[in-house]
Amino acid sequence: MSTMTQIGDATERITVRRRRSRRRRWLLGGIVVLVMALLGAGAWVLFGSNVLGVRSVEVSGNRIANSDDIRRLAEVPNGTPLARVDLPAIATRVAGLPAVGTVTVARSWPNTLSIAVTERAPMFAIETPGGYWIADIQGVIFQSAAEVPSGLMVASVPTGDPRLVRDLGSVLGALPSELRSRVQVVSAETADSITLRLKGGTRIVWGSAEHSALKAQVIVPLLKQPGSVYDVSAPSNPIVR
């Protein structure tokens, strides 16, 4: 084979390799452009259009709180892209309803926003001139009633004193459930004069809500002693009369 032929063959091979390299670069560039276009379209569908927008707001777990009130507080316009909905902000707003204890907000693709609430559990009924306020174990008043709901103890405190209501919640929350179920009336004129009356007439002088956990430990064995009045206002020196 002549030298010229060899040079021609080498030149042709180089040309072929260059053409293949250009094709690969064009193919790679085309793939990148296609992927970017798909990503852009997907982002627009997800965040910019109403294709995956809110069509319904499902509310569950509520018995006291009104579903329409929950949806109103959610403040999610119909068609808002589901991906852009601020879930923590919705939960904060809905938690502002008195009866709502906790809130869970979730996206249910493609078009539904789900709001699940856990309502406050009634612990005691506060006697008022116009009926009863219902409070939970934290002393949060969240409902009113004309009559005492079945199974609830009655609290007698000066109306409009939120500190006393919270203190009563702390005291009742410290009691063992078996003893709590025996409480018929809890009363207090001041923060230092909390008194429990059990079914059957037994009275427990509790004093303030301070050291309620210790007082609860003291009162359980103390009730085994004969008496009608049990004073644990000073838990280190309880008295039975």
MARPAVEX-641098 format. One record per residue (C-alpha): x, y, z; residue in three letters. Coordinates in steps of 0.02 Angstrom, whole numbers, padded with zeros to 5 digits, always signed. Layout:
BEGIN
XYZALA ...
END
This chain:
BEGIN
+00000+00000+00000MET +00070+00168-00047SER +00105+00306+00076THR -00027+00418-00004MET -00159+00284+00016THR -00114+00264+00200GLN -00126+00451+00228ILE -00297+00455+00141GLY -00364+00314+00248ASP -00303+00398+00408ALA -00383+00563+00356THR -00549+00477+00322GLU -00547+00391+00491ARG -00515+00556+00578ILE -00658+00636+00483THR -00776+00495+00531VAL -00727+00509+00713ARG -00757+00696+00711ARG -00929+00672+00633ARG -00974+00543+00765ARG -00913+00657+00903SER -01019+00801+00835ARG -01172+00686+00827ARG -01146+00632+01008ARG -01130+00813+01063ARG -01289+00860+00970TRP -01381+00709+01041LEU -01323+00748+01217LEU -01372+00930+01198GLY -01543+00879+01133GLY -01570+00763+01280ILE -01521+00901+01403VAL -01641+01023+01320VAL -01781+00894+01323LEU -01752+00854+01507VAL -01749+01040+01552MET -01910+01066+01455ALA -01994+00920+01544LEU -01935+00983+01713LEU -01998+01157+01674GLY -02166+01091+01618ALA -02179+00982+01774GLY -02137+01128+01888ALA -02267+01235+01802TRP -02400+01100+01820VAL -02352+01074+02002LEU -02329+01254+02061PHE -02401+01370+01930GLY -02560+01294+01861SER -02723+01237+01938ASN -02711+01063+01861VAL -02656+00998+02031LEU -02749+01135+02124GLY -02861+01118+02275VAL -03035+01060+02227ARG -03097+01003+02398SER -03051+01021+02582VAL -03092+00866+02684GLU -03116+00888+02872VAL -03115+00742+02994SER -03111+00711+03181GLY -03224+00856+03229ASN -03382+00838+03329ARG -03393+01008+03416ILE -03302+01122+03294ALA -03401+01163+03138ASN -03328+01097+02975SER -03370+01258+02883ASP -03278+01359+03015ASP -03126+01247+02993ILE -03130+01270+02804ARG -03150+01457+02824ARG -02999+01468+02939LEU -02898+01361+02818ALA -02911+01506+02694GLU -02867+01403+02540VAL -02945+01474+02380PRO -03012+01345+02260ASN -02882+01305+02127GLY -02730+01351+02232THR -02588+01235+02178PRO -02583+01098+02309LEU -02393+01102+02314ALA -02395+01286+02365ARG -02515+01267+02511VAL -02434+01317+02677ASP -02482+01169+02787LEU -02409+01234+02954PRO -02497+01401+02932ALA -02664+01315+02905ILE -02637+01206+03059ALA -02599+01361+03163THR -02756+01450+03106ARG -02871+01300+03134VAL -02794+01270+03306ALA -02864+01439+03355GLY -03037+01364+03370LEU -03073+01338+03556PRO -03127+01156+03538ALA -02976+01104+03436VAL -02829+01027+03528GLY -02716+00970+03386THR -02721+00984+03197VAL -02641+00882+03057THR -02647+00951+02880VAL -02594+00846+02731ALA -02600+00848+02541ARG -02704+00711+02459SER -02655+00712+02276TRP -02712+00762+02154PRO -02837+00892+02216ASN -02883+00870+02399THR -02824+00953+02559LEU -02854+00847+02714SER -02875+00926+02887ILE -02886+00806+03034ALA -02923+00880+03205VAL -02919+00807+03380THR -03038+00900+03492GLU -03013+00939+03676ARG -03079+00809+03796ALA -03202+00880+03925PRO -03138+00864+04104MET -03253+00973+04210PHE -03402+01091+04197ALA -03389+01264+04273ILE -03550+01327+04350GLU -03605+01499+04286THR -03766+01600+04308PRO -03817+01554+04130GLY -03767+01371+04123GLY -03598+01284+04117TYR -03431+01310+04034TRP -03340+01152+03984ILE -03152+01145+04012ALA -03017+01016+03973ASP -02877+00950+04082ILE -02771+01104+04040GLN -02907+01219+04104GLY -02952+01280+03929VAL -03135+01326+03913ILE -03195+01270+03742PHE -03383+01242+03750GLN -03542+01294+03841SER -03692+01192+03893ALA -03860+01222+03975ALA -03842+01065+04082GLU -03695+00969+04152VAL -03642+00837+04023PRO -03658+00661+04091SER -03505+00600+04184GLY -03424+00771+04211LEU -03382+00841+04382MET -03440+01016+04424VAL -03321+01158+04466ALA -03372+01306+04569SER -03254+01453+04547VAL -03276+01642+04529PRO -03320+01663+04346THR -03195+01752+04236GLY -03042+01694+04333ASP -02939+01599+04204PRO -02797+01566+04327ARG -02911+01470+04444LEU -02981+01369+04298VAL -02804+01322+04244ARG -02761+01276+04424ASP -02911+01160+04435LEU -02852+01076+04275GLY -02679+01051+04351SER -02752+00974+04509VAL -02871+00857+04418LEU -02735+00808+04295GLY -02622+00755+04440ALA -02752+00638+04514LEU -02746+00452+04474PRO -02889+00411+04356SER -02974+00300+04487GLU -02980+00443+04613LEU -03026+00571+04481ARG -03180+00470+04436SER -03239+00486+04617ARG -03231+00677+04618VAL -03405+00752+04611GLN -03370+00937+04641VAL -03210+01040+04640VAL -03218+01216+04710SER -03107+01364+04746ALA -03138+01542+04803GLU -02953+01585+04790THR -02798+01503+04718ALA -02755+01433+04890ASP -02924+01359+04933SER -02952+01218+04809ILE -03065+01084+04882THR -03125+00918+04809LEU -03287+00835+04863ARG -03297+00650+04824LEU -03453+00548+04792LYS -03518+00503+04964GLY -03472+00670+05043GLY -03287+00650+05082THR -03192+00815+05066ARG -03011+00840+05015ILE -02933+01006+05060VAL -02803+01029+04924TRP -02748+01208+04951GLY -02655+01279+04800SER -02611+01191+04639ALA -02427+01191+04687GLU -02349+01020+04721HIS -02504+00934+04651SER -02405+00781+04598ALA -02341+00758+04777LEU -02513+00790+04850LYS -02586+00658+04735ALA -02459+00532+04800GLN -02502+00576+04979VAL -02691+00573+04965ILE -02708+00397+04893VAL -02646+00303+05047PRO -02718+00437+05162LEU -02895+00400+05102LEU -02877+00224+05173LYS -02883+00298+05348GLN -03055+00330+05424PRO -03113+00510+05413GLY -03222+00632+05318SER -03099+00774+05286VAL -02924+00746+05217TYR -02809+00897+05213ASP -02657+00887+05099VAL -02631+01073+05079SER -02465+01044+05168ALA -02418+00875+05094PRO -02275+00848+05215SER -02399+00863+05359ASN -02567+00792+05302PRO -02717+00794+05421ILE -02867+00677+05434VAL -03022+00730+05528ARG 
END
